[in-house]
């Protein structure tokens, strides 16, 4: 039997996976605080080893939370605004599921 998940469940899972590492949270917080796209090496700004930065950026980009372009010698990254709003909406909906539930575990 194959389980079917909704596209929203699958998208929420992609966002949640991308948010599951503290380095990626730090990267997102940094990029969200920028007024425009960031040109440079994130490892120079955040306490993240240069060797792992590209892996974390790749995870965030694959999840759609950031967008970026390689413009040698620097890379440009910024929050993907449309998906950022979608992630917020999906997370809020998910976290509000239990809002009206009875108190069952005490």
N, C-alpha and C positions, 0 to 999 in steps of 0.2 A: 504494500500500500504506500503510495507516494503522498507525502504531506504537501499541501498547497499553502503557500503564504501569500498574503496580499503584497502588492508592490510597495505599499507604505511600510509594512513590517520588514520587508527586505531592505528598504532604504534606511529605516531607523536602525537596523542592525549594522549597516555599513557605517553610518555616522557613529554609532556607539563603539564599534571596533576602533575607529580612528581616534576616538576620545579616550581609549583605554590605556594610554601611556602618559605619565606625567611630562615627559619631554614634549609630546605633541600638544598637550594642554598649554605648556609654556610657550610653544611656538605660536599657537592660535591666539593666546592672550597678547603676545607681542605684536603679531600682525594686525589684530583687531584694534590695537591702540595707535596704529600708524594713520596719519592723515591721508597718505597715498601709498601706492605700492612700494615695497621695500626693495631697494637695489643693494645687494651686498651679500656678505657671508654671515648667516645667522649665528654660526658658532662663535663669531667675534663679539656678539651682543649677549647671547645667552650661555649659561654654563652647560653646554652640550658639546660633546666631542665632535670634531669635524668629521670623523669617520662614520658617525651615526646620523648626522644631520640629513644627509640625502635620503637615507632610508625612511626617516620620519616624514620628511617632506613628500616623498613618494606615496606613503600611506595616506596622508592628508589630501593629496591631489587626487589619488584614485578614489577616495571617498567623496570627492567633489567639494570639500570644505575650503580648499584654496585653489588658486589658479596661478600659473607661473610660466615664464618664458625664459629660455636661456639666451642671454644677450652677452656673449663673451666680451670681456672676461668676467662679467657679473651675471647674476641670476635675479630676475624680478619676480617677487611673490606678493600676493595680496589675498585677502579673504574673498571667496566667491560669494558675493552678496546674495544672489538669488537662493543658493543652496544653504547659506547661513540662516536665512529667514525660514526656509523649509525645515532645517534641522531644529530650530527653535520651536516651530509649530508642532512638529512630530513629537519632540521630547515633552513639550507641555501637555499635549493630548495624552501621551502615554503616562506621564506622572499624575495626571488627574483621573485616571481610571478608577482608582480606589477611593476617590473623594467621598462618595456617598455610601461606602460599604459599611456593614454593621461591624461593630467591635467584636471580633471573634477570638482573638488570641490575647490573653492577659496573663 
